[in-house]
Amino acid sequence: MNLDVEYAIKKDIRNNPVVREFDFEQKREFLRTAGFAGLIVVMVLFSVWQHFTIVRHGYEVEDLRELLAVEETAQRKLRLELETLRRPQEVERRAYRELDLVAPTADNILIIERVRPSAPAGAVLAEAR
């Protein structure tokens, strides 16, 4: 028994000359599986990218709708202010206060009447039949 133990310990086994054969079928199967997995990953990434793009556009649409509501409110306020400033009473008040204008007296008023000629000179009249 003593000899068997020594022999097992002292025996030097070298596996360097053992060369493993290259299995083309296994490599082909691995590449096919890797290709299918890559194709599935690409399809999932494309689907997720489209989904997030749609979600992002939805958020942008909502932001634009809020901005449109704010701008419409501002437009209504500005139109109200414009119509307020166009009132004849407001124009008269601003003319008196800001431009120092005065109301005309009866002596300062001049009425000009326009007389329209019945037919312009050199014009040809046409009759409708």
WOTAJO-V116749 format. One record per backbone hydrogen bond with DSSP energy under -1.0 kcal/mol. NH is the residue of the N-H (numbers start at 1). CO is the residue of the C=O. Records with the same first field share a line. If there is no record, write none. Layout:
BEGIN
NH->CO / CO
END
This chain:
BEGIN
5->1
6->2
7->3
8->4
9->5
10->6
11->7
18->15
27->23
28->24
29->25
30->26
31->27
32->28
33->29
34->30
35->31
36->32
37->33
38->34
39->35
40->36
41->37
42->38
43->39
44->40
45->41
46->42
47->43
48->44
49->45
50->46
51->47
52->48
53->49
54->50
55->51
56->52
57->53
58->54
59->55
60->56
61->57
62->58
63->59
64->60
65->61
66->62
67->63
68->64
69->65
70->66
71->67
72->68
73->69
74->70
75->71
76->72
77->73
78->74
79->75
80->76
81->77
82->78
83->79
84->80
85->81
86->82
91->87
92->88
93->89
94->90
95->91
96->92
97->93
98->94
99->94
101->95
123->120
END
